[in-house]
Amino acid sequence: MTETVRPGLEARAAGGTRTFLISGFGTALEFYDFIIYGLAAAIVFPAVFFPAFDPAVGTLVAFAAFGSGFVARPLGGIVIGHFGDRVGRRSMLILTLLVMGGSTFLIGCLPSYGTLGIAAPVLLVVLRLVQGFAAGGEWGGASLFGIENAPEGRRGLWGSFTSAGIGIGSLFGTGAFTLITLLPEHQLEAWAWRLPFWLGGLLVLVGVVARSRMPEEEHRTGSAPRVPILDAVRRHPRQMLLAIGVAFGYNTLAYIGTIFTVTYAEERGYGSTESLLLQVAGSVAFTLAVPAMAVLSDRKGRKPVVVLGTLVYAAFFFLYFPLVDGHVLALGTLATVLLNVLMAAPQGCIPAFLGEQFSAATRYSSLSATYQTGAALGGGTAASAATALLIAFDGDPIGVGLYSGAAALVLALCAWGLRETFRVPTPRLGTDAERPAAGVTV
C-alpha cells in the first residue's frame, strides 16, 4: 500500500522531527559557519587581515570581504538549484554542507597578514566566495524539503524549520565567539579566533550524516525541464522579480539587525563579550519567535505577517538605537530581543511564501536564484553600507534607520504584489489550477 501513495508521505509519516533534522539542523550548521565569519569580520579580522587601515576603515574593508561571499550566492543558487531540480535534492544538500564546511575549516587555517602579506586577505576572499557558492544552494533546497513534505495547512511551519535553523546556527556561532572573547585580546587575535572555524568544519559532518539518509526518490519531480531556470523565467517572470525584491529587503534588514549591530554596540562602548551576549539573547528570541510567526501565517495568511511585521521591525530601529546608546546592559538586551522577535515575522514566513509561488518542476532553481540574488544585492552590502552611513553621519544612527526603512518599504511592496498562497493545496502551487483553488480552505 505504501508504494502507491504520492511522494512525500514517508517524510510526513515520520513527522516534523525528521524534517527538522534534515532541513533545519543542516542549515543551522551552515549558518553557524556564516555567522562566525561575520562576527570575526566585526571583531578580529580588521587586525588580523587588514592591519594597515584605520580601525573604522579596517572594519569597513572586513565587511566588504564578508560581502564578497554574496557575489557567489546567485551563481550557487542557479547551479545547485539546476541539479536539485534535475537530479534530486539529497545529493545537492550534501554537497552544500561539504563545501561550506571545508571552506570554513580552511579559513581557520589561514596565516595572518603579518605572516603571508597581501596573499592572506586574498585567500580569505577566495574562501569566502566558495562559502557563498555553497550557501547559495543550501537555503532553497533545505526550505523545499520542509515545504514539499508538510501536511496541508502546515507549510509555513514546516518551511520555517530552515529559518529556525538560521537562529540556532546564529546562537551557536555567537556563543562560540562569546566564549573566545573572554580570552586576552592578544590571544584572541593570535590563535583563538580560529577555534570556531575549525569546530564549524567538523560539525558539518553531523549534518552530512543526517542528509545522507534522505530517500532520493522523494525529492525528484520527474518532470523538470532541461534548463529549469529558463523555464521559470518564462512561466513566472513577475513572481521572480518580486521574490528578488522580498529577498533584497529582508536580507538588508537582517544583516543590519545581526552583523552591524555588533559593531554598533562596540562603537557605543560595549565590550566584545557584552555585544556578543546581546546577540546570544537575540538569537534565542529569534529561534523561538520564528515558528510562532510561521503558524500565524498558516492561519491568517503570509502577506499580513510579512508586511506588518516588516514595517514594525524597521520602525523599531528608531527606538533600538537610543536604547543601546544608554549603555545599560538590561535595556540593550531588551532592545535586541524585541528586534529579533520582529525580524522573525518576515523570516518565519518567507521560505513557504516564496516557495509557494513556483511550480514543482522548477522550484529549487526558482527559489534559490531569486532569494540568493536578493541576498547578494541586500545582505552583501548591508553591513558595509550601514557602517559607511554611521561614519558619514558622525556616529549618528539616523542614516542607518532611514536605510532600514527604505529596505522595509521594498520588502513590503514586493510581498504585497505576490499571490497569497497559504490556502492553495500543495499539488496546485505554481500551476494553472492554482487560482481557482485559491479560495479553498485546506
Buried (B, 14 or more C-beta within 10 A) or exposed (E): EEEEEEBBEBBBEEEBEBBBBBBBBBBBBBBBBBBBBBBBBBBBBBBBBBBEBEEBBBBBBBBBBBBBBBBBBBBBBBBBBBBBBBBBBBBBBBBBBBBBBBBBBBBBEBEBBEEBEEEBBEBBBBBBBBBBBBBBBBBBBBBBBBBBBBBBBBBBBBBBBBBBBBBBBBBBBBBBBBBBBEBEEEEBBEEBBBBBBBBBBEBBEBBBEBBEEBEEEBBBBEEBBEBBBEBBBEBBEEBBBBBBBBBBBBBBBBBBBBBBBBBBBBBBEBEBEBBBBBBBBBBBBBBBBBBBBBBBBBEEBBBBBBBEBBBBBBBBBBEBBEBBBEEEEEBBBBBBBBBBBBBBBBBBBBBBBBBBBBBBBBBBBBBBBBBBBBBBBBBBBBBBBBBBBBBEEEEEBEBBBBBBBEBBBBBBBBBBBBBBBBBBBBEBBBBEEBEEBBEEEB
